[in-house]
Amino acid sequence: MADVLLMAQNLRKAFGGLVAVDDVSIQVASDTTHSIIGPNGAGKTTLFNLLTGRYRPTRGAVIYKGRDITTLPVHARAHLGIGRSFQITNVFPNLTVLENARLAAQALGKDNFRILRRADSFAAYTRRAHEVLEITGLRDVLAVPANVLPHGGKRKLELAMILASDPELLLLDEPTAGMASEQVPELIAIIERIRAEGRKTIIMVEHNMNVVMNISNRITVMHQGRVLAEGDPRQIAQDKTVQAVYLGELYDLPTGGSA
């Protein structure tokens, strides 16, 4: 396996008597796209929140580039080069597309608290904003307020905002959620472009199996809080147990809870 960028070691998360994630271990290789999938209630969103720092595990550890980051909050992980998206779009609605991207670039820079300076004094951040808006196909709507973008445009803007700080690891939570089917191929192309440029590792939770199978190097399948299967897209597509889970025909696995 290539160099491991992030590891989850025996992660467990319980909410009272409900065990949402039960002894989950995964390894994410550098410069790959690693998808986490599973039926509703499988625990994949809880696992994602453990990896991003939104939740602390009941037990287990998260290791990033050899460092234990289990207890680090989200903002501290961002400074280590970890960027994350949300299932619901998270942009500044009354700012323009360019202003959203520029502020995202500035957020992790040395000028992140110097908000009273003229915007044109932050030339490097503005240049970076233009770069990520070019990558995400938003260069023609720079002056448009974010709140008037269609949903697909907002998803692309959120991705641009994540890229603005040039993270090494991107964690994407349902990037195609709410998008019209005709918008999905464009988002796939953007994610593939990001990966093709190198130096980016992507962990993605996604329901759209067409997206998962087309852009993933490795897939982890979860069921009832545990890892059911792991492999490349072909291995997962041919796994009879995975097929049974998605067809709703599997009822005899150990129950570890849901999330």
N, C-alpha and C positions, 0 to 999 in steps of 0.2 A: 504493500500500500504506500502511496505517496506520503510525504510529510503530513503528520496530523496537526491540524490547526486548532481544533476544538474537540474536547472529549467530555462526555457526560458519563460519570461513574456511579452506577448503582443508585440513580436518583429515585427518590420516593417523595411524594407530596400527598399529605392527608389533610382533608378539611373536616375536622372532627372525626366522625366514624367513616367518612367517605374517602377511600383511597383513589385518587385520580391518576397518579403515576406510581407504578409499582416496580421498583428495582430495574430501571431502564438504563442501559449503557449503550452509547453510540460513539463512533469516531468519525469526524468529518475531515476529509483530506483537503489540503491546500489546493486552490485553483480548480475546485469542482463545484457543481451544483448538487446539493443533497436535499432531497425532498422528504417531508414527513407527511404521510397520508394515513387515512383510516376512516371508518364510518363515524357518524355522529356519536359522541360519547366515548370515543376511543382514548382520549387523554392527550391528543396531539397539541391542542392549544395550551393546555397546562404545561406540557413539556416545553413548548416554545417560550412560555413566560418564565420558566426556570432558566432556560438558556440565556434569555435577554436580561434577567435580573429583576423582572417585575415581581416574581415570587421567590421566596427562599425555600429551598427544599427541606422537608422534614428530616431527610437523611440523604447522604451522597454528596458528590462534588461536581463542579464544572471547572474544567481546566482549559485555559486559553494560552496557546504558545508556551506551554509548560508552567504556567502560573495559575495558582488556585484563585479563581475569581468568584467563588460561590457566594460570598457575602457582599460583593461589590454592588452598589446600586446602579441603575441604568445610566445615569450621567457619567459615572466614573468609567463604566465600560466604553462609553462613547469616546472618551479620551484615550483609550487603548486601541482604537481603530475598529470598533464594532458599531455598526449602524443598523437601526431596525425600523420597519414600517408597522402600521397598524391595520387591522381589518377595516376600520372606519377611517376615512381620509382625515389627515391631520395637517391642515394648512392654515395660513392666516388669511381668512376670506376677504378682508377689505384691503389687502395689499396686492400689488401687481404680481404677476408671475415672476418677473425679474427681482422684485424686492423680496419675495419669499425665498428664492434661491440664494440671493446675496446674504440675507440674514442667516441662512443655514450655513453658508460658508464661513461667515464671521463667528458663529456661535462657538466653534472650537479653536478660534484663533486668539492671539494675544489682545485683540481689541474687542473681545466679546462683551465687555461692560461699558465700553466708551460709546454710548448711544447718542450723544449730543453733538458729535462731530458731523460735518457735512458728508453726505453720502458719497460725493465724488472724491473724498479723501481715502476711500477704501478701494483703490483701483484694483488691487490683487484679488479682492473678494468679488468684485464686479466681473473681472475676467473669468474667474472660476465659475461664477453663475452662468455666464454666457456659454462656457464649455459644456456644463452639464445640461443646459437647456437645449443645446445642439444635439447632444447624445440622445435625449429623450423626446426629440421631435417637437419642441415647444418654441423654437426660435422665432416663429411668426406671430406669437401672441405675448411678447415680452411685456407690453404695456397694459395687457388686459387684467382687470381685477380677478383674483382667483375664484371669487364667488360666482362668476358668470361662466366659468369653464364647465363643459359637460363632465359627467362623472368620470369618464375615461381620461379626460384631460387632467382632472384633479389627481387621479391615480398616478399619472405620468409626472405631475409636478411633485408629488410626494416622493417618488423615486429620485427625481432630480435633487430634492432637498437632502436625501440620504447621501447621494453621491457627492454633494458639494464639499463635504469634509474629507473626501477621499478615503473612506474606510476600507480596511482589508477584508473584513467580514460583513456581509449584508444578511440580515435576517428579515425575510419578507413574509408577512402574515396575510394570507389569502390575497395576493396582489391582483387577481382578476375578479374579486368579489364585487358584484353589482354591475360589472361591465357588460355591455351589449356584446353578443357573440361576434359581431363583425369587428369589434375593437380589440378582441383578444389576440389575434395574430400579430398586430402591431406591437402589443406589449411583449409578446414572446420574442419578437425580433429585437426589441430594445434590450431585454435581459440577455439574449444571446450575444448581442454586440458588446455589452458590458463584460461578459465572460471572455469573449474572444480577444479583448484587449489585454487580458492577463492581469495578474496580481489581485484578482477578486475571487473570493469564495462566497458562495450563496447557500444559505439554509432557507428552505421555503416550506411553509405549510400551505397546501393548495387542494381544493376539491376537484378542480377541473383536470380530469385524468389525461386529456389530450395535451394540456400544457405540461403536466408532470412527465409523461412518457417522452415528450419531444425534447425537453431541455435538461433532464436530470442525468447525472452520471451515476448516482446511487440513490436508492429509495429505501426508507425505513417505513414499514407498515406497522401501525399500532392497532391494538384491539383490547378493549377492557383494561386500559392502563398499562399494558405490557407490549413489548416488541414481539410481533407475530412473525415477521419475516424481514429480511434485508437482502438487497442485491441490486444488480443493475436492472434497467427497465425490462430487458428480455426475460431475466430470471423471475422478476415479479409478475410479469404478464403470464408466465407459464406456471406459476405456483398455484396448485389446486386449492390449497388452504386459503390463500388470499382471495381466489375467485369465489370460494364458498362464503367468505365473510361479506364480500361486496354483494353477493346474491342473497344474503340474509339466511343462508342455510346452515350456519354454524352456531350451535347453541351449547356445546359441551366444553368450551374452554374455561379455565379457572377464572373466576370473577374477581377483578381487582378494583372495581369501581368504574367511574366514568367522569368525563370532564367536557 
